[in-house]
Structures are given as structure tokens and as C-alpha cells.
Amino acid sequence: MTRLARVLAATLAVAAIFSDFLSPCPPAQQDLYQSYAPPSRIHFRDTNGEIHWRPFVYRIESADLLEGRYLERTDQRYPLVLLCNGYSYRLFGVIPASRHLLGTRIPGVFHPWGTDDLGRDVLARTLAGARSALLVLLFGSVLYFCLGVGIGAVAGISRGWLDTVLMRFSELVLALPALYVVLAVRALLPQQMTFWQSALLTASIIASVTWPPMARGVRGLILQIQNAAYVEAARALGSTRMRIFRRHMLPALAPFAAAQTAVAAPVFILGEVILSFLNVGFQDSGASWGSMMRNLWSDPRVLTDFWWNLSPLGLVFLTLLCLNTVSPRARPNQPAQLT
């Protein structure tokens, strides 16, 4: 089960990195005449019964836009092209590219996962949402690690009044309802932001309310390590506090800090989805799994008639399942190895 979860997690990460290459259409491209269009059906046989070696799709047109009924126009076939030339993008944000894994020579015809209420390609937006979630996860994990280890180390090494203040403050953060704190902090900031500003801000807000468990664990380990023989020997030889922490304590803290960061990873994915769903994270123009699921409360027909718009919900569940399966669980009854 763990091996399968690792494979799925790696697949999701690769799909997020190469989201533009895997997308047949730009995630922000709108076509109101294809609102809630169903997924494109791939054919090998045309209406005359002739079998074609290359798969193709038909263009779909609205039969009733209000009811969301569409019909295929079978008068022209659109063959699917591997490594098709499409819209331009930058691979890894640097390399200019325009090749896509699969598509048609005529843009806006092939929608493997259908379209949303504004006629935007669901597959493209879902993959772009995976990229947003991956960025928030990376930024948030780094901030969580730095805050937890930094505050815990300062509290454990300094002791005295500073230790008391930091630990009481961590208890205050733990006692406050995290969602209300996040919403209050977000309300103080500008509503309109760029994609990168939204990613960094979302990660920072989530990390600012999740660091106490890491800090308290690091502080406890430092108090335990300070009485170790090799630390006492280094202190007797005249080593400074910073040198003792860097050379002797930090290597012993690394396994716990890495495991705690991995365990906290699902919190950043779920937090980003919730904030974007509440319209305080990524805006609707910036693709996010949370912003895509806003249609659930604006149009109940998504649950019954336009089920393909629920794909982000399935990927959120799959991602959280993989992260919780892969993440190591820190066991408090097993002390850190002090070597």
C-alpha cells in the first residue's frame, strides 16, 4: 500500500510540474458557448462505419444551453495528434515551449474532462490546480520547518523568561481556532494579488498557525540533548551555544523535524483548498482545486448533471490519502537517536 501511494504521489507531482504540457487548452481560456460541455468522446469508427487507425473527436455544439445538452457534429472529424503544437507556455517557468501531449490541430475542440460553467477546460484547470497545491506545499513546508525549528531551538537553548514567553505564545496559537485566525489575517491583506503572491501568502498563513507542535517537540528534544555526555564535553571544551547547536544538536533534531514536516504536509493541501473555496486564497482567475469547487454551492446541478466538474474533489482526496500513507508518523515513545 505504501509503495502504491508513493507511485501515485510521484505521478501527481510530475503531472503538476508538466501541467501545461499535459493540458490541451489554456486553463484560463473561456468559451461561454461551451458552458458545462461534457467530456469529448474519442472515436475510432465514424458514422459510416469506417474504422480509422488514428483516434478522433467530433466538435460538440449546444442543443440547449440552459439545460446543458450538447450534440456531436459528425460532419467533420478532428484527429488527435500526439505532441501537438498548441498554445505557448514556459516549461519550469523558464523554457519556452508550445508542444502538448495530446490535442487537435484546431484549438478548443478536445476537452477530455469537459468544461466548467465558463467553458474552461476542466483537465487544464485541474492540472494547474495541482501545480498551485504543489507550490503551496513546498513553500509551506519550508516555512513550517524554519518556524518550528527556529522558535523551538531559541526556547530550548535560552531557557528562562524567553522560553516561558515563547511556549505560552505557542499555547495561545494552539488554543485559537485556526480557521478564524486565518480568515482574520487574510482580511487585513489586499484582495487582488498575483499568482505567486497568493501562493506565498497562503503558505505563510497556514504555516503561521501550524508551527507550535514542531516548536514544542524541538524544544523538548533540546532539553533532553543538553544533558548528553558529548554535549557536556563540548561545553567543557569552551564551545559556544551556537557551535554546540550546529555541530551536535541539529543533526539529532533532523530526523524528528523531517518527520514532523512530512506529517504536516496534508495540512497545507487541505488548507489551500479550504481558503480558495472560501475565496480568500487563490482567486477564480488563478486555477486552484478550491476555487474550482465553488461551483458546488453556486450551481447544485454540478452534483447531478455535470459530474465531471467534481474531478478536483477526487484529486484532493487522492492526494491527501497518498500523503497520509507515505508520511512517517513520529512516535513519542521512541526518543531521537543521540549519536
Number of C-alpha atoms within 10 A of each C-alpha: 9 13 11 12 19 16 14 17 20 13 12 21 17 13 18 22 21 18 25 28 26 19 27 27 25 20 22 17 13 18 15 14 13 23 22 29 29 23 18 19 17 15 18 14 14 16 9 6 8 8 12 12 8 12 16 22 24 21 19 20 15 17 12 10 15 9 11 17 16 18 14 15 12 13 9 12 14 20 21 18 16 12 15 17 19 22 16 14 16 12 15 11 8 8 8 11 15 15 20 23 16 19 28 21 15 11 14 19 17 27 25 20 20 24 27 24 21 16 20 25 32 28 26 27 28 25 27 26 26 27 24 25 28 19 19 26 24 16 19 29 24 16 21 29 20 17 19 26 24 16 21 27 26 17 25 26 17 12 15 10 10 14 19 14 13 20 20 12 13 20 14 12 17 15 9 11 11 16 14 10 16 18 15 11 11 17 11 8 11 7 13 11 15 11 16 14 12 21 23 16 20 25 27 19 22 26 25 18 18 21 24 25 16 26 27 22 20 26 26 15 20 23 15 14 21 18 10 15 11 15 18 14 11 16 15 9 9 10 15 11 12 11 13 18 20 11 13 19 21 16 14 18 22 14 14 23 22 17 16 22 22 20 18 24 20 20 19 26 26 20 23 28 26 18 21 25 23 16 15 20 28 31 22 15 12 22 24 26 31 28 26 26 21 15 18 14 11 9 11 11 14 19 14 8 14 20 14 21 25 17 16 24 16 9 17 19 11 16 22 17 15 23 22 18 18 19 20 15 13 17 10 9 6 7 11 17 11 15 9
